């Protein structure tokens, strides 16, 4: 069911998905593997890095009308430990490097400062 639909989506990507895939494929982001049109439970996500549990969705105008179902889908995926990043098609098409950089930043959050130690230093 989902596998056949995912294969169909992989074979017919949107222009924005094609552009973003050129930046994500072949482990170009920190050596991490992304999959495209990957079934996860009852859903198919546009791009996912399973080892970092990061999903990247590229949305077209249809998502304006389906915000309730998108919220349900997001809640289900986040409930399984995934983080989601969403970008509009035109953003990916006009600023692919900025989107790729934002994905890289999401995969590499800034290091937290170590807590200061109490007492004196010798």
C-alpha positions as CSV (number, residue, x, y, z in Angstrom):
1,X,0.0,0.0,0.0
2,X,2.3,2.8,1.2
3,X,5.4,1.3,-0.6
4,X,3.7,1.4,-4.0
5,X,2.5,4.9,-3.4
6,X,6.0,5.9,-2.2
7,X,7.5,4.4,-5.3
8,X,5.0,6.4,-7.5
9,X,5.9,9.6,-5.7
10,X,9.7,8.9,-6.1
11,X,9.2,8.5,-9.8
12,X,7.2,11.7,-10.1
13,X,8.9,14.3,-7.9
14,X,7.9,18.0,-7.9
15,X,10.4,20.5,-9.2
16,X,11.2,21.6,-5.6
17,X,11.7,18.0,-4.5
18,X,14.1,17.4,-7.4
19,X,16.1,20.5,-6.4
20,X,16.3,19.6,-2.8
21,X,17.2,16.0,-3.5
22,X,20.3,17.2,-5.5
23,X,21.5,18.7,-2.2
24,X,20.5,15.8,0.1
25,X,21.4,12.7,-1.9
26,X,24.7,10.9,-1.7
27,X,25.3,11.8,1.9
28,X,26.1,15.4,1.1
29,X,24.9,16.8,4.4
30,X,27.5,15.8,7.0
31,X,27.7,12.3,5.5
32,X,24.1,11.4,6.7
33,X,21.9,9.4,4.5
34,X,18.5,10.8,3.5
35,X,15.7,8.8,2.0
36,X,13.0,10.3,-0.2
37,X,9.3,9.5,-0.2
38,X,9.8,7.1,2.8
39,X,6.8,5.4,4.4
40,X,6.7,5.9,8.1
41,X,3.7,4.2,9.7
42,X,0.5,5.4,7.9
43,X,2.4,8.3,6.3
44,X,4.9,9.0,3.5
45,X,7.4,11.7,4.2
46,X,9.2,13.7,1.5
47,X,12.8,13.3,3.0
48,X,14.0,11.6,6.2
49,X,17.4,11.1,7.8
50,X,16.6,8.1,10.0
51,X,19.7,8.2,12.1
52,X,19.0,11.8,13.1
53,X,15.2,11.3,13.1
54,X,14.8,14.4,11.0
55,X,12.1,14.8,8.4
56,X,12.1,17.5,5.7
57,X,8.8,18.3,4.1
58,X,8.4,20.4,0.9
59,X,4.9,21.8,0.7
60,X,2.9,23.2,-2.1
61,X,-0.2,25.3,-2.0
62,X,-2.4,22.3,-1.2
63,X,-1.1,22.4,2.4
64,X,-2.9,25.6,3.1
65,X,-6.2,23.7,2.8
66,X,-5.1,20.6,4.7
67,X,-3.6,22.2,7.9
68,X,-5.8,20.0,10.2
69,X,-4.6,16.8,8.6
70,X,-1.0,18.1,8.5
71,X,-1.2,18.9,12.3
72,X,-2.4,15.3,13.0
73,X,0.4,13.9,10.8
74,X,3.0,16.1,12.5
75,X,1.8,15.0,16.0
76,X,2.0,11.4,15.0
77,X,5.5,11.7,13.7
78,X,6.8,13.8,16.6
79,X,5.2,11.3,19.0
80,X,7.7,8.8,17.6
81,X,10.7,11.1,18.2
82,X,11.0,12.7,14.7
83,X,11.6,16.4,14.2
84,X,10.0,18.1,11.2
85,X,11.2,20.9,9.1
86,X,8.8,22.4,6.5
87,X,9.6,24.5,3.5
88,X,7.4,25.9,0.8
89,X,8.1,24.9,-2.8
90,X,9.1,28.4,-3.8
91,X,11.5,28.7,-0.9
92,X,13.3,25.5,-2.0
93,X,13.4,26.7,-5.7
94,X,14.6,30.2,-4.9
95,X,16.9,29.5,-2.0
96,X,18.1,25.9,-2.1
97,X,21.4,26.7,-0.4
98,X,19.7,28.5,2.5
99,X,17.3,25.5,2.9
100,X,20.2,23.1,2.9
101,X,22.1,25.2,5.4
102,X,19.0,25.2,7.7
103,X,18.8,21.4,7.4
104,X,22.5,21.2,8.3
105,X,22.0,23.5,11.3
106,X,19.0,21.3,12.5
107,X,21.2,18.2,12.3
108,X,24.0,20.0,14.2
109,X,22.5,22.0,17.0
110,X,24.9,24.4,18.8
111,X,26.8,22.8,21.7
112,X,25.4,23.5,25.1
113,X,27.8,25.3,27.4
114,X,29.1,23.0,30.1
115,X,27.8,23.8,33.6
116,X,30.3,25.8,35.7
117,X,31.9,24.0,38.5
118,X,31.5,25.4,42.0
119,X,34.5,26.1,44.2
120,X,37.9,27.4,43.3
121,X,40.2,26.4,40.6
122,X,43.8,25.7,41.5
